[in-house]
Amino acid sequence: MAGEAMTEIWLGILLTLGIAFLLLGCVGVIVFVMVKGSEWWLDRRQARRFAEAAARGEFEKAETAAQRAFQPGGTTDLAV
């Protein structure tokens, strides 16, 4: 009887810790996406603009897109 009670207590503790770590992981993913995901997405858009302009032979637009993508200090120009 005492062994079964200890087993149930340990299973309850493991279940509680598992749920807590799952929630903590979800919060961590949300914070990471809020901080880094937006920069990654904007950089990807700039790279796509460069590739499309270069493929069409519009080298001035490609150069402008490259300059916007590689600004110093990690800043991103949101102008289209």
Summary of the structure (lengths in Angstrom):
residues: 80
radius of gyration: 24.6
end to end distance: 70.8
largest distance: 80.1
contacts: 162
relative contact order: 0.08
helix: 86%
strand: 0%
